[in-house]
Amino acid sequence: MSTLAIEEQQLVKPQTNLSAAYRVVLFVICFFSTALGGSVSTLMSVYLPVVVKDLQGAVPANEINAISGYINAIFIFGWAFGGFTWGVISDKMGRKKALLLAIGSYGVFTILTGLMPTWWGVLCCRFFSGFGVGGVLVTSITLVSEVWPAKSKAVIIGILSIAFPIGIFSAGLINFIVSSWRSGFFVGAIPLALALIGALVLNESENWLNYRNDIVNRENPLNKLLSKSHRRELIVGSLTFGTMLIGLWAIFSWLPTWVQSLITDHDAAKERGLSMMCMGMGGLTGGFFSGWLVNLLSIRRSMVICFAVCAGMSFILFKTNTTFSAAVYIEIIILALFFGASQGVLSAYIPQLFSTGIKATATGFCFNIGRIFTATAVLFVGVLVSTLGGYGNALFIFSLVFIIGLLVVLFVREKAEGEEKAKS
């Protein structure tokens, strides 16, 4: 049977000898380290005007926007590079070591960001902060997927998937409480404390230990990942996660400006704010309930629904609204619900495609290959919008990637079923 038949069976059996209390501790460490990663990812954007004034003095607004683009891009590049690198480290050195080192990494470089006297130092620290955050997102999902019981695994991974966006919204709270940007970046001390606690209380994944104890399995995970036997799963995983990620990034990034483009008679600060609140709350709700959706319908059906609804709602939202109305809020909420659900569903789906020896490496690759494209596009937003004929058209054209993802899911299922029939 093909590993791409998207069913509830798992390639690796979860550990059954762990207590409920241990799993709670593991989940808490993974959840808060991921949430803090979300805060760190947004913290520079929140403090940016203050940081620019401190390091460069008074600069025009357009220059601040350009600086913001470069800083966000460097963080995302670090995130993508870290997600893949820490996946390799996790398969070579173990889940526990990789997770805790990644947490410690972004904690250290977040603190160092607040101590940097120059932009070059800030950029360097932001890259390595992203490097650590990318590793946490991959290694936490990998570890949880290996130790959690199959019955509740999808639910737990779905809840874990909302930790990052919760952290993004929490960055505003940090800014509200701590006015000094340099002091604000000392929030990096919290992940460092989590890493130290984890070193004392967490155990290595039994599945990984059993795998590595067999000398036959000590081949470099990169060699296995790029072998012909895993190529198909790698392509499918990258396309399904990457297409959703690209569409999500485009809409999340450009939605406020698109809303403003519909309202030409005043500054639409209220409408922009409410739109982003609808996007955020819809995404959190969808992610939280994604595990129950998987248990109710199966992973494959859940993915089909997520891609189909995201494609359909993108067309309705960006091609049928020429003026702003209350209906826009409803459409955004529906779209965001399935955005959020997709993140939980895909986080449960990707790791199960691969065996223990390459699970983290492959998951890191699939999670982050699309992020390379999004990081590059950050630098050319203005050019893209101008070329594609405005924000509405640009967003709709970007959302066509959901159709690619939908076709991949449908094609994979057909092929898997065909192979199954051929074998029977």
N, C-alpha and C positions, 0 to 999 in steps of 0.2 A: 504493500500500500504506500502511495506517495506521502511524504511528510507534508505535502501541500494540501492534502485533504483537510479542510479546516473543521475539525471536530473537537470534542472535549478531551479526547485521549491525549496524553502527553508523552513526549519522547523520553522524559526522565521522571521517575516517580519522586514525589516530594518526600521529605523526611517526616516520619511519623512519630519519632521518639522525642520531639521537642514539646515542652510544656506550653500551655496557653499563655502563661506569664512571660516566658521568654519571647514568644512571638509578639506580644504587646510591646515589650521593650524594643525589639527590633523594628517594629513598625513606627514607634515614636521617634527613634533615631533617624530612620529613613525619611519620615514625613517632615520633621523639623529641619533636617539638613537640606532637603529639597526646597522647602518653603523659604529658608534663608538664602538659598541659591537664587530664588526668584527675586528676593529683596535686593540682593547684591547686583543682579542683572539690571535693575531699574534705578538703583541709587544714584548713579552718576547723572542720569537724565533729570532726576528730581532736583539735584543740587547744582546742575550745570551753570546757570547764570551766576551763581555765587562763586563757583570754581573758576570760571572765566575771568571774573572781576579780580579775584585774588591773584591769579597767575599772570594775567595779561592786561589788567586794567580795563577801561571802558572800550568796548568794541561794538560795531553795528550788529543789528539783529540778524542780518543775513549771514554774517560771519559766525555767529553763535550756532545757527542752523547747520552750517558746514562742519563746524567742529563736532557738533552732536552726531552728525552722520558718520564721521571718521571714528569717533569713540565707540559708537554702537557697532560699527562694522568690525573693529578690531576685537571687541568682546565676542561677537558671534563667531569670528574666525577661530579665536581661542577655544570657544565652546565646542565647535565642530571638531577641531584637532584633538581636544581633550577627550571628547566622547569616544573617538576611535582609539586613541592611545591607551586610555584607561581600560577600555574593553580588552585590548591585548594583554595589558598588565594583569587584569583580573583572571584571564584564562591561564596565564603563566604563573602568577604568584599567589592567587587565591582571591576569593570574593571579599573576605573580611579586610585583608590588607589593602586591596585596591580601594574599597569604599572609604576606609578611614583615612588613607593618605590623600584621596581626592578631597574629602571634607577639610582636612587640615590644610591642603594646598590653597583652596580658595579663601579659607579663613586668614591665613598668613598674608596673602597678597591683597586682600581687602583692607587689612590694617595698614599695610605698606602704602596703599593708594593714598590714604589720608596723610601720610608723612612725606610724600613726594613734593619737592620744591619746583619741579619743571614739568612741562607737558610731556616730554619724552618719558620721564619716569612714570607719570600717570598712565600713558598709553601702554607701557610695558607691563605695569601691574594689572591693568584691565585685561590685557591678553591672558595673563596667567590666572587671573581670577576666573575668567571664562573657561580656561583650560580645566580648572578644578571643578567648576559647576557642571560642565559637560560630562565629566567623569562620574559625578554623583548621580546624575540622572540615569546613566547607563547601569552602573554597578548596583544601585539600590533596587532597580526593577529586576535585574538578573538574580540578585540574592533572594529577594522576596518570591520570585517565581519558582525558585528551587526548593524553598523550605515550607511554603504555605500549602495546606491541604487543597486538593483540586476543587472541592465543593465550594469553598469561599474565596478561592484565589482571584477570580475575576472581579469580585466585589472589592477586595482589598486593593488590588492594583488600580481599579477605577478611582477609589478614594485617594490613593497615593498620587494619581495623576493630577488632582486639583491642588496639590500642595504648592507647586510652582506658581500658578496664577494667584493663589492666596498671598504668597510672598511678594509678588509684584505690587499688589494693592497695599501691602504693609509698608512698602518703601515710603509712601506718602505719610504714614503715621510716624516713621522715624524722622522724616523731615519736619513734621509738626512738633515733635518733642525736642529734637536736637537741632538748633539753628545753625551751628557751626558744621560745615561740611567735613572738616578734618576729624572732628569728634564723632560725627555720624558714621564714618567708615570704621570706627572701632567696634561696630557691630560684628566684625569678623572674629572677635573674641568668643562669640557664642558658638559658631561651628567648631572652633578649636576645642572648646570644652566638650562638645558632643563627641568629637573624635577621641578625646581622652577617656570619656565614659565608655564609649564603644569598645575601646581597647581592653577595658576591664571586664565587660559583661557579654560581649558578642562571641560566638563560636564560628569557626570556619564551616562552610557548607559541606555537609557530609557527601553530597553528590560529587562535588568537585574533588574532595579528598579521595574518594573511591576511584575516580577517574585518573587522578594523577599518580596513585599508588601502583597503577598498572604501567610498567615501563614501556609498553607498546604505545601508550598514549602521550608520550613526552615530546612528540613532534611539535615544531613551531606552529601555533594556531594560525598564523598568517598563511603558511603553506597549505594547510587544510582549507582555510576559507576560500582561497583562490583556485582550489582544485575543481575539476569538472563536476564532481559529484554534488557540490554545494552551490554551483553557479546559478542554477535556476532559482533556488530559494533566496539567494542574495539579491538577484534582480527583482524578484517579486516583492520582497520585503522593502527594498529601497524605493521601488515605485509606489507602493501603497502608502508608506509613511511619508515619503518625499512629496508626493502630489498634495496630500492633505496639508502638510507643513507649509508649502509654498502658497497655497490658496489662503490658509489661515493668516500667514504673515502679511500678505498683501492687503487683505481686508482689514485686519486689526490696525495696520499702520496708516492706511489711507482713509479709513472710515470718517474720522472727524473732518478732514478736509473736504471729502465728498459731501457730507452734510452741509457744510458751509457753502459749497457751490450751488446747492439747491435754494439757499436763502440769500438773496442779493440785496435786501433792503435794510439789513441790520447785522451787527455782529452776533452770530448764533452761538454764543458761549453756552447758554442754557441747553440748547438742542444738542450741541456737540457733547457736552458733559453727560446728559441723559442717555445719549446713544451709546457712549462707552460704558456707562453703568449697565445698560441692557445687555451689551456684549459680554461684559465681565460676569454678571450674575447668571446669565443664560449659560455661559461656558462652565461656570462652577457647578451649576445644577446638573447639566448634562454629564459632566465628568463624574459627579458623585453617584449618579444612578446608572452609569454605564455598565457596571458589573452585573446589576440585576437584569439589564437589557440582554447581556450575553447569556446569562443563565436561563432567561425566558426564551430567547430566539436562536441561540448558538452564535458563535463568533462570525461565521460567514454572513448570515442574514443581517446581523447587526452592522457589519461593514457595508453591505450593499445599501441598507437604509441610510446610513450616515453619508455616504458618497452621493447617493441619489438626491437626498433632501438638500444637501449643501449645494449641489449643482442647480437644482430647481429654484431654491430660494435666492441664490445669487442672481439668476436671471430676473426673477420677479423684483428683487430689491433694486438692482442697478439699471435695469432696462425699462421698467414700467413707471418709475417715479421721476417725473420731471420737476415737480414741486414738492416741498416738504409737507407731510401731514402726519397725524397720529399713527396711521397705518405703518409708517416706516419703523416705529418702535416695535410694533408687534412682529414685523418681518425680521427685524434684527434679533429679537429674542428667540424666534424659532430657529433661525440660522445658527445662533450661538449655542443653543441646546445641543444641536447635532455636531457642531464643532467640538464642544466639550466631550460629548459621548465618544466621538471618534478617537480622542486622545487616550481614553481609558481602554477602549476596545483594541486599538492598535498596540498599546503597551502590553496587553495580554497576549495578543496574537504573534508579534514578532519573535519574542524569545522562544516560543514553542516550535518554531520552524527549525531550530538548530540543536544539535547534540551538545552535551556538556562541555566538550573540549573547545568548541568555538562559539559557544552561546553568547558570551559577553562581547567578544570581538565582532561577531556578526551583528549583534544588536546595536553596538556602537556605530558600526558602518551604516546600517539601515536608518538609524535615528538621525544621522548627521550629514549624510551625503547631500540631502536637500538643503541643509543649512548653509552649505558653501554657496549655493545659488542665491539664497536670500541675503546673505552677507554682502555679496557682490552687488546685488540690486539696490541695497541701501545707498550705495554711492551714486546711483544714477536715477533716483526717483524722479527728479525734475525732467530729465530727458525722456524717460519712459512715458510719463504723463503727457508731455507735449507731443511725442510721436504717436501715441495711441489715441489722441483726440479727447483729452479730458479725463478726470478721475473716474467718472461713471464707466466709460468705455474701457479704461485701463483695468479697473477692478473686475469688470465682466470678463475681459479677455484672460486675465490671470485666473479667474475662477473656472475656466475651461479645463484646468488640470484635474478638477474633480471628476470629470467625465473619463479622463485617462485612468484615474484610480479605480473608478467603477468598472471599466472594461477589464482591467487587470484582475479584479476580484472575480468577475463573472467568468473570464477565460480560464483562470486557475482552477476554479471549481469544475468546469467542463472537462478540462484535461485530466484532472485527478480522477473524476468519475469514469472517464474513458479508459484510463489505465486500469482502474479497478475492474471494469467490465472485461477488459482484455485478459486480465489474469484469472478471472473466474471461469 
